[in-house]
Amino acid sequence: MGFGCLLLGDTEEAFACFSRVRVANPDLPRAYVGAAVSLALSGDVPAARPVAADRLEPSRFRPRDPPGC
């Protein structure tokens, strides 16, 4: 829904959607990217940078070993 709001130009609603997703599933990288894009498109680039960097560090998304290995 957040990306749909972005396509419609409603950056405030898009940021709200992505913020809810970040709370519900903090391991979903696209929620952070969407929130950062929403902020950047609304003109708040300084606020977008830490949102994107918050969880997008490469070490955070290493493949996990399957259970039992």
C-alpha positions as CSV (number, residue, x, y, z in Angstrom):
1,M,0.0,0.0,0.0
2,G,2.9,2.3,0.7
3,F,4.3,2.1,-2.8
4,G,0.8,2.7,-4.2
5,C,0.6,5.9,-2.2
6,L,4.0,6.9,-3.5
7,L,2.8,6.3,-7.1
8,L,-0.2,8.5,-6.4
9,G,2.0,11.2,-5.0
10,D,0.8,11.0,-1.4
11,T,4.2,10.9,0.4
12,E,2.7,11.5,3.9
13,E,0.4,8.5,3.7
14,A,3.2,6.4,2.1
15,F,5.5,7.3,5.0
16,A,2.8,6.4,7.5
17,C,2.3,3.0,5.8
18,F,6.0,2.2,5.7
19,S,6.3,3.3,9.4
20,R,3.6,0.8,10.4
21,V,5.4,-1.9,8.5
22,R,8.7,-1.1,10.1
23,V,7.1,-1.6,13.5
24,A,5.3,-4.8,12.5
25,N,8.3,-6.4,10.8
26,P,11.6,-4.7,11.5
27,D,13.5,-7.2,9.4
28,L,11.8,-6.1,6.1
29,P,14.3,-4.0,4.3
30,R,11.8,-2.6,1.7
31,A,9.9,-0.9,4.6
32,Y,13.0,1.2,5.4
33,V,13.7,1.9,1.8
34,G,10.0,3.0,1.3
35,A,10.1,5.2,4.3
36,A,13.3,6.8,3.2
37,V,12.0,7.4,-0.3
38,S,8.8,8.9,1.0
39,L,10.8,11.3,3.1
40,A,13.2,12.2,0.3
41,L,10.3,12.8,-2.2
42,S,8.6,15.1,0.3
43,G,11.8,17.1,0.4
44,D,13.2,16.0,3.7
45,V,16.4,14.4,2.5
46,P,18.3,14.9,5.8
47,A,15.6,12.8,7.6
48,A,15.6,10.2,4.9
49,R,19.3,9.3,5.3
50,P,19.2,7.9,8.8
51,V,16.0,6.0,8.1
52,A,17.6,4.2,5.2
53,A,20.9,3.6,7.1
54,D,19.0,2.4,10.2
55,R,18.7,-1.2,9.0
56,L,20.3,-1.3,5.6
57,E,23.8,-2.2,6.7
58,P,25.1,-5.3,4.8
59,S,25.9,-7.3,7.9
60,R,22.2,-7.2,9.0
61,F,21.1,-9.2,5.9
62,R,23.4,-12.1,5.9
63,P,21.8,-15.4,4.9
64,R,20.7,-17.3,8.0
65,D,21.5,-21.0,8.5
66,P,18.4,-23.1,8.3
67,P,17.2,-24.6,11.6
68,G,19.0,-27.8,12.6
69,C,22.2,-27.0,10.8
